[in-house]
Amino acid sequence: MTFRDILLIIVCLLMFGAAFVWLTPALSDIRNLQEELHTLQMKHEAQEQEVAQLQKEIDDLRSGKPQAVERVAREKFGYCRPGEEVFHFE
């Protein structure tokens, strides 16, 4: 092995070492961002389900479905049928 070969090996090792040191935090950041993306996707999916449920509730109320109207009257306004008693719990 000549001096030039040894120098080339040392330079290559230094470059690989520098690349490793430089890329390690980036890989950690990528992992963290992937976890954050997964969390946000789960929240987005839950919110889409909530939107769909609320849209169904709106559609039921607009179409005048008696069960939907009665449920809102009972839950939001405390209405009851004659002869019923309403109990409020805190």
C-alpha positions as a Markdown table, in Angstrom:
| # | Residue | x | y | z |
|---|---|---|---|---|
| 1 | Met | 0.0 | 0.0 | 0.0 |
| 2 | Thr | 1.3 | 3.3 | -0.9 |
| 3 | Phe | 0.9 | 6.5 | 1.0 |
| 4 | Arg | -1.7 | 7.7 | -1.5 |
| 5 | Asp | -3.8 | 4.6 | -0.9 |
| 6 | Ile | -3.7 | 5.1 | 2.8 |
| 7 | Leu | -4.6 | 8.7 | 2.4 |
| 8 | Leu | -7.5 | 7.8 | 0.2 |
| 9 | Ile | -8.8 | 5.3 | 2.7 |
| 10 | Ile | -8.5 | 7.8 | 5.5 |
| 11 | Val | -10.4 | 10.5 | 3.5 |
| 12 | Cys | -13.1 | 7.9 | 2.6 |
| 13 | Leu | -13.5 | 7.0 | 6.3 |
| 14 | Leu | -13.7 | 10.6 | 7.3 |
| 15 | Met | -16.3 | 11.2 | 4.7 |
| 16 | Phe | -18.4 | 8.2 | 5.8 |
| 17 | Gly | -18.0 | 9.4 | 9.4 |
| 18 | Ala | -19.1 | 12.9 | 8.5 |
| 19 | Ala | -22.1 | 11.6 | 6.5 |
| 20 | Phe | -23.1 | 9.4 | 9.5 |
| 21 | Val | -22.8 | 12.3 | 12.0 |
| 22 | Trp | -24.8 | 14.5 | 9.6 |
| 23 | Leu | -27.5 | 12.0 | 8.7 |
| 24 | Thr | -28.2 | 10.6 | 12.1 |
| 25 | Pro | -30.1 | 13.6 | 13.4 |
| 26 | Ala | -31.9 | 13.8 | 10.0 |
| 27 | Leu | -33.1 | 10.2 | 10.4 |
| 28 | Ser | -34.3 | 10.9 | 13.9 |
| 29 | Asp | -36.2 | 14.0 | 12.6 |
| 30 | Ile | -37.7 | 11.8 | 9.9 |
| 31 | Arg | -38.9 | 9.3 | 12.5 |
| 32 | Asn | -40.4 | 12.0 | 14.7 |
| 33 | Leu | -42.1 | 13.6 | 11.7 |
| 34 | Gln | -43.5 | 10.2 | 10.6 |
| 35 | Glu | -44.9 | 9.7 | 14.1 |
| 36 | Glu | -46.4 | 13.2 | 14.1 |
| 37 | Leu | -47.9 | 12.5 | 10.6 |
| 38 | His | -49.5 | 9.3 | 11.9 |
| 39 | Thr | -51.0 | 11.1 | 14.9 |
| 40 | Leu | -52.4 | 13.9 | 12.7 |
| 41 | Gln | -53.8 | 11.3 | 10.3 |
| 42 | Met | -55.6 | 9.6 | 13.2 |
| 43 | Lys | -57.0 | 12.9 | 14.4 |
| 44 | His | -58.1 | 13.8 | 10.9 |
| 45 | Glu | -59.9 | 10.5 | 10.5 |
| 46 | Ala | -61.7 | 11.0 | 13.8 |
| 47 | Gln | -62.7 | 14.5 | 12.8 |
| 48 | Glu | -64.0 | 13.2 | 9.4 |
| 49 | Gln | -66.1 | 10.7 | 11.3 |
| 50 | Glu | -67.4 | 13.4 | 13.6 |
| 51 | Val | -68.2 | 15.6 | 10.6 |
| 52 | Ala | -70.1 | 12.8 | 8.9 |
| 53 | Gln | -72.1 | 12.1 | 12.1 |
| 54 | Leu | -73.0 | 15.8 | 12.5 |
| 55 | Gln | -73.9 | 16.0 | 8.8 |
| 56 | Lys | -76.3 | 13.1 | 9.3 |
| 57 | Glu | -77.8 | 14.8 | 12.3 |
| 58 | Ile | -78.3 | 18.0 | 10.3 |
| 59 | Asp | -79.9 | 16.1 | 7.4 |
| 60 | Asp | -82.2 | 14.2 | 9.8 |
| 61 | Leu | -83.3 | 17.5 | 11.4 |
| 62 | Arg | -83.8 | 19.3 | 8.1 |
| 63 | Ser | -85.9 | 16.4 | 6.8 |
| 64 | Gly | -88.0 | 16.7 | 9.9 |
| 65 | Lys | -87.5 | 13.2 | 11.2 |
| 66 | Pro | -89.5 | 13.0 | 14.4 |
| 67 | Gln | -86.9 | 11.0 | 16.4 |
| 68 | Ala | -84.2 | 13.6 | 15.6 |
| 69 | Val | -86.3 | 16.6 | 16.5 |
| 70 | Glu | -87.5 | 14.9 | 19.7 |
| 71 | Arg | -83.9 | 14.0 | 20.7 |
| 72 | Val | -82.7 | 17.6 | 20.2 |
| 73 | Ala | -85.7 | 19.0 | 22.0 |
| 74 | Arg | -85.0 | 16.7 | 25.0 |
| 75 | Glu | -81.2 | 17.1 | 25.1 |
| 76 | Lys | -80.7 | 20.7 | 24.3 |
| 77 | Phe | -83.9 | 22.3 | 25.6 |
| 78 | Gly | -85.0 | 19.9 | 28.4 |
| 79 | Tyr | -88.4 | 19.3 | 26.9 |
| 80 | Cys | -90.4 | 16.3 | 28.0 |
| 81 | Arg | -93.6 | 14.6 | 27.1 |
| 82 | Pro | -96.7 | 15.2 | 29.3 |
| 83 | Gly | -96.4 | 13.0 | 32.4 |
| 84 | Glu | -92.6 | 12.6 | 32.2 |
| 85 | Glu | -90.2 | 14.1 | 34.7 |
| 86 | Val | -86.8 | 15.4 | 33.8 |
| 87 | Phe | -83.8 | 14.8 | 36.1 |
| 88 | His | -80.6 | 16.9 | 35.6 |
| 89 | Phe | -77.4 | 15.4 | 36.9 |
| 90 | Glu | -74.2 | 17.4 | 37.5 |
